[in-house]
């Protein structure tokens, strides 16, 4: 896609929503880049009255089963594939953008027509799937989302951070192949631990830990 100039304010918006969407992706399986692109497109970078007053980043209509806050706003709809008409509608409103993102994902996860979205890691497929499932009436909706994701490199938010390290950081059981060497290092007081003697066998090693390790080996 084309690369657009980006303001500091837009950059801040991307980083804020990106973090929230990444956290949400871990919980709900909806691709973060898709969520951020939808938020940019639907809220006009968080500037729409729905986003500022109603704290809603997405134009989700408030149906009869909705018991939360409501915001009434104008919306453009395209019913025949070419002509846009402006209508007034009640939209779901929230206390925070984080709440808006969570509800948006819960809505997608709760409807069978969006089931192919859950766990989808290819952003192009995710964008086409959400349009094909009838999320928006704009026929160019998927193309707009894909363009936004590519322009602002939003796939960087699709990475689950520290997943391996975090799950293993508290586990100090050595892998089978390392067991003998770890026992030897323990016996010779070579392993580097923190001040409480905790060894982080699966954590990354700092330079100073390597130096202490080599120094203790030399004395061994």
N, C-alpha and C positions, 0 to 999 in steps of 0.2 A: 504493500500500500504506500501511499504518499506519506512523507514525514512532515508533520505539522510543527510550527513553532508552538512552544508550550509556555504558559505563564507560570510564575511561582505558585500562584493560587491554584491553578489546575494541577500542578505537580503535587501540591499538598493534598488536594482532594484524592488524586490517584493513590498516593501512599496510605492515606487514612482508610479509604474504602478497600484498598488492596489487602491491608492487614486484616480488616474485619472479614473480608470475603475468604481469605486464606484460612482463618480460624473456623469460619462457617463450613468451608469445604471439608475440613477434617471431620466435622460432626455430621454433615448432611450429604456429602458426595457430589454437590453441584460445583462444577468447575469455576474456580475463582475468576479467571479472565472473562468468562461469560457474564458473571455477576457484575464485575466492575464496568464492563462495556455497556451493559444494560443500564446501570446506574448513571453513567455519563450521558448516554443517549436520552434516557427517559426523564432525567431531572435537570438536563442542561447544566451539567457540572455542579449539581447541588444548588442551583440558583432559582429553580422554579418555586412558585408559591407553595406548591404541594410539598416540596422538599424542605423549604425554610419554615413554613408555618405548620404543615402537617407532618413533618419529619418522615415523609415517605419518599424513598428514592425511586420507587416503581409505581406506575399507574395501575394499581390493582383495584378493580371495582369492588365496592362494598356491597355484597349480596345480602339477602335477607338473613342468612345464617351468621353474618359478621356481628359480633357483640362489642368490638373495640371502638376506638375513636373514628370519626368520619370527617372528611374534608370535601366540600363541594367545589368542583373546578370545571373549566372548559376543557374539552379534549377533541382532537381531530381523529375521525374514524374513516376508514376506506372500506366500503362494503362491496363495491363492484370491481375492485382491482385497479381503478384509475382516479376516481373522483373522491376528494376528501371533504367530509362534512364536519362542521363543528357542533358538538352536542355538550350539554351540561350533564355531569354525572357525579355520583357520590363515590369517593375513593377511600380505601382503608388508610387511616392515619395512626401515628405511633408517638411514643415518648422520646425515641432516639433513632438514629440511622441504623444502629446495630440491631435494634428490634425489627426495623423494616427489612433488613437483609435476612434475618432469621425467619421471619414470616414468609418472605418471598420464596425461600428454599423449602420451607415446610409445605407451602402451597404446591410447588412443583413435585415434591416427593409424595404428596398425598393424592395426586391425580394420575390414574393409570395411563393417560395419553402421554404423560411426560416420563414414563418409566425408563425409556432408553437414555434419558439424560443422566440418570444417577450413575456415577462412576465413570462417565465418558471423559476421556483425557484428551481427545483431539478437539481443539477449539472450533475448527471449521464444521466438524460433524455436530458439535453441541449447538452451534448457532443455527445450522440448517434444521436440526431436530426440533428446536424450540419454535421455529417459525412453522414447520410442517405440522406441528401439534396444535397450531392455532393460537399461539400466545398473543400475536399482534395482527392487526388487519392490514398494516403497511406491507405491500408485496416486496419491498426492497429491505425489509427489516434485517434479515440474516446477513445480506451484503454489507449493510451499515455496521453491524456488530463486528464482522470479520475485519473490516477496514479500521475500526477503532482499536481492536486488539493488536493489529499489526503496526499501526501508526505509533502507538504508545507502549509497545513492547509489554503488553499486559500478561503474557504467558509466564513472566517471572514470578507471578503470584500463584502459579499452579504447582509450584514445588512444595512438597511437605517438608518443612525445615526440621533438621536435626532428628528426623524420625528414628534412624538407626541408633545414633549416639544416645538419645534420651532414653530409649527403651533399655539400653544396656548399661547405662552409667551406674546404676545402683546394683547391678549384678556382678559380683566379684568371683564368679565361678569361672576358672580358666577353661578354654576349649580343650578338648582331649589332646590334640597335638602339642599344646603348650604346657600341659599339666606338669610334666617332669621338670621342665626348666623353671617354672614358677615356684615349685616346691624347693628347688635348689636355691633360687634367689631369696626366698623367704628364710630358709635355714641360714643363709650367709648374710642376712640383713642387708641385701642389696636393693630390693624393691623400694621404689620411692612411693611414700604415702604422704598424706597431709599431716598436720600437727597431731591429729587424733589417731594416726596410724592406719587410716582408711586407704586401701589401695584401689585405684580406679582402673581395673584391668582392661576395660573396654573403652576407656576415655582416650582422647588424644594426649600426646606427651609434649610438654614444653621443653625449650632448650635447657632451662636450668635443671629440670628433672633429669634430662639426659646426662648433663655434666655431673650431677650428684651420683647418678647410677654408675658412670664410668669411674669416678673417684672411689666409690665403695668397692668396685670390682678390683681396682688397683691394690687396695688395702687387703683384699681377701686372700 
